[in-house]
Amino acid sequence: MDAVTKIIPFYGREIKLRIGTFAPQAGGSVLVQCGETAILVTATRGPARDGVDFVPLLVDYEERLYAAGRIPGGFLRREGRPPEKATLICRLIDRPMRPLFPNWLRDDVQIVATTMAIDEKVPPDVLAVTGASIAAMVAGLPFMGPMAGVRVGLVGDEFIINPTYAEVEAGDLDLVVAGTAEGIIMVEAGSNQLPEADMIEAIDFGYEAVQELIKFQLELIQELGIAPPDLTEPVIDPTLENFIANTVKDKVAQVVASCEKDRNVRDAALDAIKADLLEAIAALPDEDPVKLVADKKVISATYKELTKKLMRLQVIEQNVRIDGRKLDEVRPIWTEVSVIPRVHGSGLFNRGLTQVLSIATLGTPGDAQELDDLHPDAKKRYMHHYNFPPYSVGEAKPMRSPGRREIGHGALAERALLPVLPPKDKFPYILRVVSEVLSSNGSTSMGSVCGSTLALMDAGVPISKPVSGVAMGLIKEGDEVRILTDIQGIEDFLGDMDFKVAGTDSGITALQMDMKITSISMETVRSAIMQAKTGRVHIMGKMLELLSEPRPQLSPYAPRLLTIRIDPEQIGMIIGPGGKNIKGITEETGAKIDIEDDGTVMISSMNGDGALKAKRIIENMTRRVGSGDVYLGKVTRIIPIGAFVEFLPGKEGMVHISQLAEGRVGKVEDEVAVGDEVLIKIREVDNRGRFNLTRLGIHPDEAAAARAAAAVKE
């Protein structure tokens, strides 16, 4: 393909595309540039592998620190495991691409997006989403595109398309919308309790911008002379499908219609029918046409498809779900707090067979997570980690490090709770919540949101409002659409949508929608958001019956954290040469001290008395000393002409021999010895900052006040 360069004027910026220049052996490639952010996106198709019974799409997002002019740290000085942000961007690309590949595709397909340059103004993620669509079409893949993605921000009362990092940070909304010409396919958002009506308007606004990018892609493909992909589904012999339907359809329909609420009972009944089916096929003569085409994987897939059709048919025709619930009905909920001893806070959230235990930990400023990626944020104050052990679904499998799913679910719950956390200047703790999924049957990420709200309130974290979440599902057959509240596992697996909505009673804090069909209308999105609000309010009511507000006191096991402000010029004095002073304070009090460049000093200790003592020491060290001030100090050394007295931590001055006592003093040692406590008054502070002290002219009231102040310091 000849090299082609195109420029798209787009909402006050230009998106530049270079096609056919880079990666000539990839199936298709495009360099997408906006500002000085540039991403190379490639799409490559490989041969099918034996035994694969799913669409083998692999999406990778790669960050190179050279993109920001940086050299990686560590011994190897090269990029290692992808940072969390890179994993989330990878998922952001994957989610709108996957539904647009036909279910029958078995060839390996790989999308690779590599950030080559970043200007710290233009985020690369939505450029990579659109770039993936272009690369797939240039490669001639069986792709039902084009597709495009945009970011929507809200600054003041204005929605803006593809805002900069600074505009996202300053605004109340960070929304990504992806769609095709037919409708919306993916939504992801974090917002500051944005009302449902405003969120719907923002999605609609973003989808209008998506249409412009889709129109340009269609014109580009036509100009490049790329033929539409062949999307014809391979013809499958109906012999086996007909046999399975004739053998088990009525039995499966009976299980579906029974509306059994217990998943284990229902699954056991369906498994028994499947086992009978396998026995029936095994009993057929070897020359029977059914046995000739029978394969265990094909039988299993066909059986699942039959179950899916019957379940969906019941929802469409009778408005009854497989467990007997109404379309907008939430499963039974129960909650518990203070479940685990000694931890700072814990909350157990149970909805149906989904059970999540969230545990909150309060840390000190030094516990903030250092972020080593291409994006502007350097530290993370709130961390939400999500664990999904195999026993939660009744399986026995090796335990692995967190995968993309675990990272994505944790990030969604984290985003949902960020808007209600107390500001750093009023609550300087670092927060970590770990959500342990103990049992899974649908929407564990939203269960994590609910459990984490309870855990934070149990720990005494003064969140502004409680947050709840619910997962919405969809069954779409032709023009018939049914929206389901609080989907369980089988409804997620056999349905068309997983739409997670979290928020407070004031509005939405996080949103994530994934599709299994090629798109849905804006009207369906609107209906799902409004129906989710009713579900969220119901769930929140159940949570607040247990714990209506944060506990008034922090957990006794949480560190005590005190904050003071000092003049930034005094930071060096607190630290001391080689860290001598700050180490001394830590050893004396047992407190941990963190100092920021603006002069904020944060003191933490598991022992509240230790934190208070360290605070007093630092306050005394940084106190402005003036002439006439009286202190009770300690003699530190003696020289022939006088004695040095430390009257505040890190502050000492000299009492000249003539100022030690009334009348003539022969030797300093006649009046004081090293270690003596003595009352002194500041005579003057010279132009070099040195303190000249005296023991003369101290009024009895001044002496009493100085002794009282010293007693308090102790």
N, C-alpha and C positions, 0 to 999 in steps of 0.2 A: 504494500500500500504506500502511495506517495505521502510525503509529510504534509500535514494540513494544520494550519493555525487559525483558530477562530476566537473572536472576542464577543462576549455576551454582556451588553449593558444591563445591569441588574440592580435596581433600587439604590441608585447613587454610587454603585461600585462597578468594577469590571471583573468578569470572570474570564480568564484566558485559558484556552484549551490547545494543547499540542498533541496531535494524533499521528501515529506512524513514524515518530522520530526515535522514541526510546523503546528498549526491550523488544527488538524485532522478532525474536523467537517465541515470545508470548503470543497467545491466541489473539489478544487485543490489549492495547495499552493507551493511556491518556495521562498527560501531565496537566493537572488542574491547578491554576494559580489565581489567587485573589490577594491584592496587596503584595506583600512579600512572603506570603505563606504559599507553599507549593507541595502538592502531594502527587506521587506517581502511583497510579492504580492499574493493575494488570488483571486479566481474566484468562485462564488457561483450562483447556479440557483434556482429560486423559482417558485412556480406555477403561471400560467397565471391568470390575473385578468379580471373580466367582463368589457366590454366596451373599452378595450385597442385596438387601431387600428394602433399601431406603434411598433417598436422594443424597448422595455423598458430597455435599457442598462443604467446603472448608474455606473459612474467611479468616485472614490474618491481617492485623494492623501492626505496623512496625514503626517505632520511633527511633531516630538516630540523633544523638546529642549534638552532632555536627550541625544539625539544622538550626540550632541556637548558638553555634559557635562555642560549644563546651566540650571538654574532654571528660569521659566517664571516670568516676572514682574507682577505688578498689585496686587490688593487686594487678589484675589483668588489664585494667584501663580499656575495657570494652563493654558494650551493653550486655547485660545478663538477662535474667528473667524479666518479662514485660512488667512495667509498673501497673498498678491497679487502673489508672486512667486509660492506659492503652487497651487493657482488657475490656473496659466498658465501651470504648470506641469501636472495638472489634465487634461487640454485640450489637452496637448501634447500626453498623453496616449490614450485619448478617440478618437482622430481624426483618427489614423490608425486602431484602433480596430473596430469602428462602421461599416465601409463598409464590414467587413468580417463576419458579422452575417447576415443570410438570411432575406430578407424582410418579410417573412411569420412568423418569430419567434415572439411569444407573451408572452413567459415566462419571468419573471423578471430575469435579469442577473446583477450581481454586481461585479465590479472589485475594489479591495481596495489595494492600495500600501502604505506602511508605512515605512518611513525612520527610521531605528533603530539605525544606526550609520553613521557618516559622518566624513571624515578625512580632509575636506577642500581642497582636491586635486582632487578627483574624483567626478564629478557631478552625482547625483543620477538619473536624469530624463531619460536618454537613457537606463540605466539599468532597470528602471521600465517599459519602453516600451517593451523591449524584455521579461521581466519577466511576463508581462500581457499575452503575447502570450503563454508562457510555462504553466502558471497557467490555462488558458482557455482550452488548449489541455489536460492537466492532469485531469481536471474536466470533460472531455468528452462532452463539450458543442458543439452545432452545429456551429462550427467555421471554416471558410475557410482559416485557417492558414497552416503552421506557418508564422509568421511575425516577423520582427526584426527591430531595430532602432540603428543608430550609429550617433555620432557627428563627424564633420569634421572641423578641424582648419587649418589656414594658417599662418605659422611662416616663415618669409622670403619668399622664393620661394617654400617651401615644404608644401604639404598637409599632415596632420597627423590625425590619427583616434583616437577618444575619448581622446582629449587633456585634460590636467588639467585646473583648473580655471585660473592659472597663464598664461598658454599657450594661452588660449582664450583671456585673457586680453591683452597680448602682441601682438597678431596677428591681422589680418585684416578680419577674417571670423569666424562666429559662425553658423554653418550649421548642422541641424539635418535632416537625410534622413531615412525614413522607407519604407519598401517594402516587397513584397512576392517573391516567386520564379518566378512568372510571370512578375513582374514589380514593378514600384514605386507607392506608395500609399499616401505618405505624405512627404512634404518638408517644412521646416521652417528655415529661415536664417536672420541674420543681418550681414552686411558687410560694409567695408569702401570703398564704391563706386567701387566695384569689377566689372571689365568688364564682359559683358555677356558670352563671350567665356570661361573665367576663372571660372565663376559660373557653367556653364554647365559641365566643366571638374571636378569640385569639387563634383557635384551631382553624376556624373558617378563613381568617385573614391569611394564615400561613398556607392553607391549601390553595388559595387564589394565586399566591406566589409560585407554588409548586407547578401549577398549570403552565406558567410562562416557561419554566425550565423544560417541561415535557414537550411543549410546542417546539422549542429550539432543537431538542434532541431528534424529534421526528424529521425536521428539516435537514439536520446534519446527516442523518442516516440516508435520507433520499439523495442528498448531494454527493455522498460518498459512494453511492450505488450499491449499498449493501442490501441484499435480498432479504425479505422477511424470513425468519427461521421456520423450519418445518415443525409444527406442534401437533402433528397427527399422532394420536395415541396408537401404539401397536395393538393389533387385533389379538385378543386373548380367547382361546378355546373356551366356550361357555359350558362345556360338559361338566367339569368339576363344580363350577359355581351352581349350576342347576341342581346337581345331585345334593350338594350341601343344603341348598335352600329347601328342597323337597324333603330332606331328611330331618332337619332340625328347626326349620323356621317357626313352626307352631310352638315348639317347646321353648325356644328363646323368647318368643312373643309373650308366652305365659309368665316367664320370669320377669320380663320388663314390666308387664302389666300388674304384677303382684305388688309393685311399689315397696319392695323390701328396704327398710331403712338401714339395716345392718349390712355394711359393705361385705364383710366376711361371709355372711350367709349367702348373699347374692352372688359373690364371686365363686363360692363353692358350687352353687347350682349351675352356673354357666360353665365352670370347668368340668363338671360331671357330664353335661351335655356334649361338650367337646370330646371328652374321653370316649363316650359312646360312639361319636361320629368317627373317631379314628379306628375304633374296633370294627365298625361297620365297613369302612373302606378296606381295612386289612383282611376282612373275611371275603371280599370280592375275588372272583377268579383272576388269575394273573393277566388273562387276555382281555379283561373288561376295560372298556375305554376310560372309565373313571380312574381305575388303578394305574393305567398306563401314564396318565398325566398327573397323578397325585404326587405331591411333594409336601413334606411336613411344614415347611415355611409357607408354601402357597396355601395349604389348608388353613393354617393359623391366620394368615392375612385375610383370607376369604371369610372365615368365621367372624373375625373382628369387624369386617365391613358389613356383614349381615346384622350383627348386634348394633352397630352404629346406625344403620338405616332404621331399624325398628325403634330404637330409643328416640331418634330424631323425629320419626313419624308420630310417636305418642305425644311429644312436646308440641308439634305443629298442630295436630288434629284435636288433642284433648287438653292442651295447656297443663299437662301433668308431667312432672319429672320422674326420673327412674326411682327415686326414693319417696315419691308421693307428695313432695312439696309443691306449693304453688310457685309460679315463676319468680315472684319477688320475695319469697320466704327465706329467712336466714335459719341455719341449723341451730340447735340448742347451744347455749353458751354458758360456761361457768369459768370463774376466775379465782385466783388466789395470789396473795402477796406475802412477802417475808417467808418464802418457801425454804430458802437455804440459809443456814446459820452463818454468821460472821461476814458474809459478803455485804457490800454497801447497800445493795437493793436488789430485789428479785421479784419477778412477776410471772405467773403462769396463766396462759391464755388457752382456753380449750373451746373449739367450735366444731361440733360433730366429732369426727375422728381425727381432726387436726389438732395437735397439741404442741405449743411452743413455750419453752422456758427461757426468759430473758433475764440476764444478770448485768447489773450496772456497777461500774467501778469508777471512783473519783480519783484522779491523779493530779500531780503537780505540774506546773508549766514545763518542766523538763521532760515530761512524758509525751509531749506533743509529737505527732508523727512527722518526720522529715520526708518531704516529697521530692524525689529526684526524677523529674520528667520534664517535658517541654513546656508545661503550662505554668502560668504566673504564680499560682499559690505555692508558697514554700513550706508551710506547715498545716497540719490538720488538727483542729481542736477537738472535734467529735468524731469518734470512730465507731462504726457499727459492723460487727462481724457475724456472719451467718454460717452455721454448721448444719450439714444434712447427712447424718450417719446412716448407714445401710439399714440398721434395725428399725428406723422410722417408717420403713415400708415393708418390714418383715423379711428383709433379705440378709444374707450372710456374704459379705464381700470385703475385700481388703480396704482399709482406710487409707485415703490419699490426701494430699494437700488440697486446699480449696481450688476448685475448678472455676470455669467461667460462670457457671450458673450460680455457685455460691457467692462469688464476688459481685455478680449482678444483683442478686436478691439483697445482699447486705447493703449495697450502695443505694438501692431503692428505699429501703427502710431508713437509712441514714438521711437521705434527702427529705423524707417525709417529716422527720423530727427536727431538722435544723431550724426551721423558722420559729419554733416555740421555745428554743433554748434561751436561757438568760444571757444578756450581753456579757462579754468578757470583762468589762470594767466593773461590773457588779458581782460577777460570779466567775472568778478566774480559774476555776478548776478545768483540767482536761478530763473529758468524759469518754469512756468506752463502754459499749453495750455489746454483749455476746448473746445471740439468740440460738439456742440449742433446739433443733427440731426433734421432738421426742416421738411424734407420730404425724404422718403426712397423709392427708386425703383432700388435697386442694388448697391453694392459696396460703402456703406457709409464709410467704413474704408479707402478706397483710396481717397474718397472725403474729409475725415478728414486730410489726408496727404497734399492734395493740399490747403485746407483752412488754415491749420496751417502754411504752408510756407508763405502764404500771410500775416497772422496775425503777424508772427515774423518779417517779413520785414517791415510791417506797424509800428511796435513798435520800429524799429530802431535797432533790434538785427543784428549784422554783421555776418549772416550765410555765409559760404564760397561759397555755391551754392544753388540755389532753387531745391526743390525736388517735383516730381509729381508721381502719382501712377495710375495704371489701373488694373481692374480685368478681367481676361481671363476665358472663359468658354470652354466647350467641348461637342460635340455630337458624340458619338461612336456607330455605328451600324455594328456589324460584323467587317470586315476589313476597313470599311469606317470611316474616322475620319475628323471632321470639328472643327477647333479652332475659337472661337468667341472673338472679342475684345470688351471690355466695356459691360459686360453682365448686363442686367436689371433683375429685380426680378423674372419674370417668367422663364427666361433662367437659372437662378441659381437654381430655384426650380425644373425645368423639365430637366435640363442638368446633366452632369456627373462629372463636375469639377468646382471648384472655385479656381482660381490661381491668387493670388494678387502679383503684382510686383511694387515696388517703387524704385526710384533712381534719380540720377542727369543725366546730359548729359555725364558724365564720366563713370557711371556704377551703379550697383545695391546697394541699401542700406538696403533693406528688402524684404523678399520673404516669401510667405505662400501659400501652396497648400493643398487643401482638396479634397478627391475623394468621389463619391457616387457609383462607381464601384470598383471592387476588385483591379485594378491596371491599369497603362498605361506604355507604352514603354518609354525608354530613348529618342528615336527619337521624340516622341510626346512632351516630356518635352522640348527638344531642340527647336522645332518649336514654342512652346508657348512662351518661353523666348524671342526669336528673334522677334516674332510678337508683343509682349508686348512693346519692345523697340520703335517700330514705333508709337504705341499708346501713350506712355509716352511723347515722343518728341512732338507729336501734342498737347497734353494737356498742356505741359509746355509752348509751344509757345503762347497759348491762355492766360495763366496766366501772362506771361511776357509782353504781350501787355498792361496790366493794370499797372503793377509795375515791372520794369525791374531789380531793385536792392533794397537792404535795404535802408530805409530813412537815410540820413546822421546824423540826430540827434535823440536821444531818445525821446520818448513821454514826453511832459512837465509834465504829471501826474505820470511818473515813478520816483521811489526814486533815488536820486543821490548817487552814491557809489564811494568812494575813497579808495585806498589801499596804505598802507605804510608797510615797513619792519623794524622791530626793533630787537635788540639782544634778543634772548629768555630769557636771564637772567634778562631783564628789564620788563618782563611781570608782575611780582609781583608788581613792582613799579607802573605800570599803573593801576592795579586793586586796589591796596591799601589794608590796613587792613579791612577785612570784606566787601570789595568791595567799600570802601569809595571814592577812587579817581575816579573810573570809573562811579560811580553813580553821583558824582559831575559834571563830564564832561557832562554826559547825561542831567542832570537837567539844566545846564547852556546853552547848545547848542541845545537841542532837538534832538540830533543825537543818533543813535543806533550804538553800537560798538561791534564787534565780533573779538575775538583774537584766533588765532590758535596756536598750540604748537610750530610751526616752527618760530614764531615771526611775522606772517602775521597779520596785523591789518586792518580790513575792517570797514569803517565808512559810514553809510548810513543815509540819511535824506530826507524827502520830500521837505525840504528847502535847496537848494544848499549852501547858506551862512552858515547854521548851520553845514553842513558837513565840510566845509572849516575851520570854527572856531575850531571844534573839532580836525581836523587834525593838525592845528597849535599848539594847546595845547599839543597834544601828541608828536609832533616833538620837542617842547621846553622841555617837561619833559624828553625826551630820548636823548637830545642833549649832546654830550660829552663836558664837561666844562674844560677849561684849564687855567693855570695861565696867567694873563694879559688880559683876556676877560673883556669887559666893558658892563654893563647892566643898564637899568633903572628899579629899583625895588621898593618894598613897605615895609615900616617898619611894622612888625607884632607884635613885643613885645619888651619891654625894661627891662633890668636888670641893676644893678648898674655898672657893668663893660663894658657894651656895648649895642648895638641894633641888633636885628635879622631882616634880610631883606630877603624877598622872591623875588628872581630875575628871576626865571622861575617857571612855575607851578610845585609844588612839590619839588622845590629846594630852600633851604634857607641857609644862612650862617650868621656869626656874624661879625659885625664891632666893634672892640675893641674901648674903649673910646679914646685910644691914636690915633686912625685912623679916628676919626670923623671930625677933623678940624686941620688946622695949629695952632700950639701953644697948650697951656695947656687948657683942657676942665674940668670945675669944676663938672658939672653933665651932664649926657647923655641927660636929658630933656631940657637942654639949647640949644641943637643943633637939635634934632629931636623929633617927636612925633609919636605915633602909627597912621598909615594910611598915613604918608608922603611918597611922591615919591622921591627917592634919586638915584643919579648916584653912582654906586659902581664898583670897579675893583676886580677881583679875585687875592688875594695875593698869596695863595697857596691852594692846596688840600692835607690835611694830610694823613697819612697812614691808617686812619680809614674812609676816604672818606668825611671828614668834610671840609667845605669851610670857609676859613679865608678871610674876605673882608676888603677893605679900600676905603675911599673917597678921598684919596690923590693921587696926581700924574696922574690925568686923563687929557689927552690932549684934547683941544677943539674939534678937529676932531673926536676923539673917543666918546666924549660926544654927538656930533651931530649924529653920526652913531647909537649910542644906542637909542637916542630919536626917530630917524626915524624908527628903527626896532620895537620899542614898538608901534608906531603909526600904523604900518602895522598889528601887532598882534591884535590890537583892531578892 
